């Protein structure tokens, strides 16, 4: 019969090795991903017209490339943070 502590020690060493691999794994840089109006609307769960209104009012920065409006994902996330902070400042 095997010693149960040996099995536990083996599993713990496997977990430790996995954690060390995760710790030393290089962090991937976030890509400057551009979203179309439709993709941004799906991400925020609002209509495309709402996205156009946010851009028009200056809440959401966008760049026009030809006939297409492109919005950086980082800008969408930052604008969400600003809305959350404004929500709590009003009270």
Legacy VTK file of the C-alpha trace (Angstrom):
# vtk DataFile Version 3.0
C-alpha trace
ASCII
DATASET POLYDATA
POINTS 91 float
0.000 0.000 0.000
1.335 3.436 -0.933
1.947 6.143 1.593
-0.863 8.739 1.126
1.526 11.542 2.043
3.741 10.692 -0.911
0.789 11.109 -3.267
-0.137 14.439 -1.679
3.471 15.633 -1.844
3.681 14.672 -5.518
0.477 16.539 -6.343
1.654 19.603 -4.431
4.935 19.625 -6.313
3.009 19.420 -9.612
0.867 22.376 -8.553
3.966 24.302 -7.493
5.593 23.686 -10.890
2.466 24.839 -12.709
2.307 28.012 -10.623
5.969 28.759 -11.296
5.381 28.281 -15.033
2.481 30.728 -14.916
4.499 33.223 -12.867
7.457 33.239 -15.248
5.377 33.241 -18.415
5.818 36.554 -20.271
2.807 38.822 -20.205
1.416 39.488 -23.656
0.922 43.113 -24.531
-2.612 44.164 -25.297
-3.207 44.770 -28.951
-4.563 48.110 -30.077
-7.701 46.433 -31.333
-10.070 48.584 -33.326
-13.807 48.005 -33.241
-16.434 49.049 -35.737
-19.596 50.766 -34.564
-21.470 47.471 -34.826
-18.866 45.591 -32.757
-18.799 48.334 -30.120
-22.595 48.247 -29.927
-22.533 44.481 -29.407
-19.806 44.819 -26.766
-21.737 47.470 -24.819
-25.137 45.881 -25.547
-26.594 49.087 -26.966
-27.825 50.083 -30.411
-25.563 51.351 -33.165
-27.362 54.695 -32.998
-26.376 55.004 -29.335
-22.727 54.510 -30.294
-23.054 57.208 -32.950
-24.591 59.518 -30.328
-21.749 58.801 -27.866
-19.213 59.661 -30.563
-21.097 62.820 -31.555
-21.303 64.024 -27.936
-17.622 63.278 -27.337
-18.118 60.483 -24.797
-16.402 57.970 -27.071
-13.421 58.916 -29.263
-13.417 57.456 -32.769
-11.448 57.779 -35.986
-12.976 57.827 -39.421
-11.185 55.660 -41.974
-12.915 56.130 -45.301
-16.575 55.610 -44.540
-15.973 53.476 -41.462
-15.736 54.716 -37.868
-13.141 52.823 -35.830
-13.115 52.845 -32.044
-10.212 51.534 -29.964
-11.182 48.882 -27.441
-9.093 50.668 -24.808
-11.148 53.845 -25.334
-14.374 51.885 -24.846
-13.078 50.434 -21.565
-11.862 53.839 -20.344
-15.178 55.487 -21.180
-16.954 52.812 -19.152
-14.723 53.587 -16.169
-15.535 57.298 -16.510
-19.274 56.577 -16.552
-18.963 54.456 -13.408
-17.017 57.188 -11.613
-19.558 59.836 -12.664
-22.375 57.655 -11.340
-20.889 57.676 -7.861
-19.848 61.353 -7.951
-23.433 62.538 -8.436
-24.667 61.131 -5.129
LINES 1 92
91 0 1 2 3 4 5 6 7 8 9 10 11 12 13 14 15 16 17 18 19 20 21 22 23 24 25 26 27 28 29 30 31 32 33 34 35 36 37 38 39 40 41 42 43 44 45 46 47 48 49 50 51 52 53 54 55 56 57 58 59 60 61 62 63 64 65 66 67 68 69 70 71 72 73 74 75 76 77 78 79 80 81 82 83 84 85 86 87 88 89 90
